[in-house]
Each structure stands twice: as structure tokens, then as C-alpha cells.
Amino acid sequence: MSNSNLPSVLMFGWEFPPFNSGGLGVACEGLSKALSSGGVDLTFVLPFKIPISAPWCKFVFANESSELISDIEVMNLFSGYQSHSIYSELKKSGLPEAISGSLMSRVKAYAMKAPAIAKNNKHSIIHAHDWLTYPAAIAAKKVSGKPLVVHVHATEFDRSGSDNVNKNIYDIELEGFRQADAIVTVSDWTKKKVVSKYGIPAEKVKVVHNGIEFNNNAAIVEHNLDRLKKDGNKIVLFVGRITLQKGPDYFVDMAEKVLLHEPKTFFIISGSGDMETEMIRRVSSRGLSNRFIFCGFLRNAELAKVYKAADMFVMPSVSEPFGLVPLEAMISGVPVLISKESGVSEVISTALKSHFWDIDDMADKVVSVLRHKKFGNHLSTYGKEEVKTIHWHKAAQSLISLYNSLVVEPKYAFIPIYIRAA
Amino acid sequence: MPSVCFYFQVHQPLRVRKYRIFDVGQDSSYFNDTSGTSLDNQAIINKVANKCYLPANATLLENIKNNPDFKISFSISGVALEQFEKYAPEVIDSFKALVDTGNVELLSETYYHSLASVYSPEEFVRQVVLHRKKIKDLFGVTPSVFRNTELIYSNEIAKMVEKMGYKGILAEGADHILEWRSPAFVYKPINTENIKLLLKHYRLSDDIAFRFSCRDWKDYPLTAPKFANWVSSHNGGGDTINLFMDYETFGEHQWEDTGIFEFLRHLPTEILKNPDNHFATPSEVLDRYEAKGELDVHNYVSWADTERDLSAWIGNDLQKEALDTVYALGQEIIHIDDPELIEDWSKLQTSDHFYYMCTKWWNDGDVHKYFSPYESPYEAFIAYMNVMQDLRLRLTDAQKKQEHNVSLNKMKPLRFSEV
């Protein structure tokens, strides 16, 4: 197929590396790169002007008029994925409302800029990532009339737990799902939520699993961790926000059971979040403080060193739409145990899997890996091979065929002649 | 002129329950899952008895009554027999009825359907003797032909079996061992004197066992007259057509609604329509035909997978680790006077345990092809290795007890006069 047959896509995002607070930015980077190399003419829209070096596509910033701001201020703007700060207002004087207002008002301001962007940038498909961008994408669709694809990286139910759903966000999501010509979810797990919690027909939802770029981890283990290991200690790792969704409490419960059988084990928690203090307290009340290391939120290079030291990675997420972190661990050759309540468990087979609540099963599996060297080596070697196959190109191909199906068959364009009013 | 020689394999392993690290040293029952799921041995025996063993045995008995020249052979593993006795004794009775017709030959194998032939010659002999005794006790016959677990075969195995007095052994008629030769003749294993080799005609056998209900197959649907024609077409080109397959083919792998029982019911009559054809048991084939040549099988061959080697059981590090562990334990266990410990250890040698740890197809994502009661090969490995740890504890305890007893015996009893 020649490039001229491929659709041109106007893509609405919210964050982009290195200015990202979570997996949404990482996914947008991987997808946009793979789509562009697949021949798609891509225009990527972001709400605020930030310095990005992604040469594969054109960027448009909704708030072009604003000056470049400092890195720290930019980071604060993209706080939509930090549950504890969703409602916290940014008090920045001197900045236009689009930047300084509440998250909701920033979402609205983004939408107000969208019609002009849609007029000025030629496209045959609109593609929007998560609720923050749905109002903007719907506004763009009203102008150009092009098919809309909304991409679900997480639902409000994943972010907040079932009891704490923000009605306004839910409504925006629902409107996005209704206005969309097709919905893409990052897993079957998420598709089921879209269908059951939002009442969307399953035929409208297509699953496109995320990918990951394979970069060999050549980091060297930090001296202090290396010493622990040389003394015969094993390291079990948790990486992620310390929030309800990620199941850190199940990790601590599991650790307690593992220690009964493998006392020479250390548990490292990398991440921060609203349950951090509670977790530290839980660990000390069980008398496990000397077996736990809380190392806060680690960025790429530091995290790479910890991966290198780990004997086992555990992701006990209560609800994980996809879950990129275990794939990072696998790239570093770390055996992984992931919850069955995660999207990533649908795409990897060289992994151990448990229900997040099944503490005994998780402890059993961790002990087994720590005890049987050959088991760990097997998972490490074959996991590393398998993760190479989970590539963004697969996701891009799947999206391109979806775009084509929407462009080739515009809705209601063909009305059979025999349908007449009675 | 060809003989048609049927051999059906009957086997059910004792699947290890979800045995966790917390069970080690606490609970030494390994095979007693009662969940009703694919790990529940009793439930499986009952299911397969009703779907396969009972209806298939009834069909064969009827066939023998209708065609007194119809002959077949079975190999039934000791672990399967034990489970029938315990959970479905009517299955034993139905096999007895078949054996009593005189048209059914029973073959020897390792009691525990194990890989002992590969790992431990002493253990191999022990298990073959155990099985022979079991067959004699239950059915009153003593087998004279041997078939090894999963048709695993090599020069060495043939020699071991010859030494035990068997006149014949069964093997896969794999292309790479036969080369230009045909499986339709009797052969002699290299460097042996008194044993002959029967080879599975894998194409015709697999037509029934694997392809019978395959709608993509050009010869679908397979009917008894069609199959009988294929058999007859071998006239003049061979002495024996050896049709070797899992007995579970009938009703369990190929469900009743595929027509497999009807096929089985009509096959003898159709095959006997050609007066040149007849049925024979393995012993009869061996007695009737001279070996056509010598076969040199240096590397192990089996009937599993397209590779026809040992990779389904000893293909990855997990399987090797598990097998090394169980046979290393055995070197000590076998010297301990603890029948229960020895029995559990023996049951853990069944080849299926290692098959469940196979990862050959695991990474292809084609998990449906993967036939295992466990969610993944890793779950199978974890449960099995936890059991190994419990077995090790039991062994240590038993050793201590034995030493204690020995030291007690060594002590001179005090005599009153010496006080």
C-alpha cells in the first residue's frame, strides 16, 4: 500500500516524554513513532508548548501563545494521573487560565482551542488519548466531521477504585465513547470495563495492546545492593505508584509470608504516592522494617540499576489497564509475577500470574523462584526473548487497519434503496 | 496377507494437587485434589471411564463376539489400574471380560509409566517387575511383549528388555530410524539375540488417533470401509500393519459425536471382508514373521510430537531440574524401609508430571494446543518442586529413625548379673 492511501491523523494527547507523569505519555511516544514509521501522516496536538524532540511527527501546541516555562512547572501541569492531586489547584499567578486553572478548566480550555487546530491541520481521522483530550477531540470532530477514535489507557474506575468515581470525569468519558466512531482499549481487561461500566456495545471496542521498545539494560548494580546480594540476600522488587490501584498492601502481606520461608530476602519499593506513609507504618508494625527498602520515585537510570539487582519483580495491581513496568523488568532479565487483573497478563506468557488478593499463591511463586535458581534463569532468559516480540509496530498495524476501515466505510454513507418510509 | 495388529495404551497419571510451600512438612498428601477440576484424579477417572473405557470396552467385546478372529492388545499402566480399582472397579471387570475371551493380549510396561528407562536401569527393572505382578494378580496372565512409556526406545532399552526375557518390544516407526525401510515388517534390535521389534505404522495410526474428526483433512470423514481399503492396499507390501494409539482416542480425544465408536464397531467386519486380511496380537505377529532386518537406534525415539524424541519431557531446564531431583532422591529413598515413602516417590516419576512442564509451545501463545491440567508449565513445576521438598523432609526423618533403630539394636542389652 502506498503512503498516499494511508490516513492522515490528528492526534490529541495530554503529556509527552520527558514531560510525563505516567504511562500515557510513554504510550503516546511509542505509538506515534510506530505509526509514523508505518507511513501515517501524523499531527500530534498537546495542550501546552513544551520542548520536545520527537522528529517523527509534527507537533501542534494548543496554547502556542504562552512562553516556554520551567521544567518543574511543566511537570505540575500534567498531574492528571496523580490521583492525590487531581483536585488540587495550581496557584500560579500571571499565567493564562488554560495553564493555571483547575484540571477541569484546563481540559475545557484545551477543547476551546481544538476547532481552530482542526481547521488548520488537514486530516482524515481524529484520535484522542484518554478523557483529558476527549472534549478537544469532540470539538475537532464537530468542525471537520472526520471519524473519531478514542483510545482508553485507563478508565476512571481504574484510577480511583470503584467507590470513588468522579462523576464529571465519568461523564466526559461516556460522552467520548458515545461520540467516537470506534473505541480502542489497551487490553481486554479494559474493554470489559468500557462495556460493563459504560454500557458500550462490545462491537464498538477494539483491543490494541501496548508495546515496548527493547533497550538492553547495561546498568551496573549499586555498591550497597551488590553487597547485600554477595551476602546471599535475594531482592524482590515493587515498582509503581504507592496507591490503592497498585496493591502495595498485598505486596507487604506477601513479603511477610515469603520471609517465613526465605528469611534472607529484601523487598524494595520504588515509587511514591498517597499510601506511602501507610505502607511504611504497616511494614514497621509487622517488624519487617529491616527487610524493606523504600527508595522513593526513581527515574530511568536509577531504576535500571535496581532492575539489575532484582531477583524477582512483583506487580500485585488491583486493576491495571495495561501495565508497562513488568515489561521493563523483563527487558532487564528479571523474572516477573503479575496480577491476573492486568492487561499485560494478556500478552505475556513467560511470567508467573496470580490474583492480586491471593497472597498465598504469590508467596508460593516468589519462594519458588528464589529457591530454584534454574527456574529464575529460565524465566529470565525466555522472558527477555518474549518481550522483544511485544513491539509497538504490532499496535500501529492494528490501528492502521482500524483507520482504514473507518475511512473506507464512512457511517451512513450508503443507504440501501429498498429502505423506504412506509 | 498383512496382519492387523492393534495396541491401545491405557494410562491416567496421579496429578499433583496445587501443593504449596506452606504444605511442605505439614501435609504429605500430594494427589488428593477434590475440586472436581482437571487436577481431581477421582473425577477424571470417573469421567473418562464413562466417556471412553466402559463404552469402548463394550464395543470391543461385542466385536469379538461378532468376529471371533478379531484380536487386540492393551498396555495398562499400574497407576491407572490402581485408580480403576479405587474409583471405578467396573472398568477392571470390563477389561477382565475382554482378557477372558482369549483374543486380547496384555503387554508389560513400567508400573508408574515412568522415564526410569532413561534415568535408572535398576528402577526400571523394579517397576517392570511390579507391573508384571500386578497384571498377573488382576488378570491371571503374564505378558511376554514389552512397550515402554510413550514408546520411548533405543538400542540400550531393547537390550535391557531382552535381558528381562521378553520376546518383543514396541517402538515408533519414525522416518528417521527407518529411512527407506517400511514399518510393516518385524525387525531385530541391533546386538540382540532373542528379541524382535514391532514398529508403529504412524500414518494409519494417526489417521484414527489425530485426524479422525479433523474437518480440514482431505480424507475427512474417515469411514470403516475407507480405512479397510487403505489397510488392504498394503497387501504384498508388508507383513503387519501395527496400529498403536492411546485408548482415550475413543470417546475422550475423539468424542462420541464424531462417530468414533461407530467406526470402531464396523472396522473388524470391513477389514475381514478382504480374505487376505486378518487380525493378530503382538505375540502372534512376532511368532509368525521373521525379522526383515536389523535396526540401529542409537538416540532415543518416542511417539510424541513431530520431533519423536524426548523433548516433551526432558526439553527444558525446569524438566531436567525436576527429573534430576526425583532420581537423586531415589538413590537414598530406595534404601529406606518405608513403603509409603517409596510409593509416593514412585508415583512422582510418572512421565506426565514432566510433560506438564513442557514449554515448547508455551511461547507461541498457542496455549490451547497445550494439554495440561495446570494453568502454566510454571505452576506444574512449582507444585512438583514443593512436593520434592516435602519428600526430602520425609526422607531425612526416615533416615534418622532408621539410624536410631540401628543404634538401638547395636546396644547390648544389660543383664541383671552385670549390674
Boltz contact constraints between the chains, C-beta under 6 A:
constraints:
  - contact:
      token1: [A, 261]
      token2: [B, 21]
      max_distance: 6.0
  - contact:
      token1: [A, 349]
      token2: [B, 362]
      max_distance: 6.0
  - contact:
      token1: [A, 349]
      token2: [B, 363]
      max_distance: 6.0
  - contact:
      token1: [A, 352]
      token2: [B, 378]
      max_distance: 6.0
  - contact:
      token1: [A, 364]
      token2: [B, 20]
      max_distance: 6.0
  - contact:
      token1: [A, 364]
      token2: [B, 21]
      max_distance: 6.0
  - contact:
      token1: [A, 367]
      token2: [B, 21]
      max_distance: 6.0
  - contact:
      token1: [A, 368]
      token2: [B, 382]
      max_distance: 6.0
  - contact:
      token1: [A, 374]
      token2: [B, 317]
      max_distance: 6.0
  - contact:
      token1: [A, 374]
      token2: [B, 321]
      max_distance: 6.0
  - contact:
      token1: [A, 378]
      token2: [B, 317]
      max_distance: 6.0
  - contact:
      token1: [A, 378]
      token2: [B, 318]
      max_distance: 6.0
  - contact:
      token1: [A, 386]
      token2: [B, 363]
      max_distance: 6.0
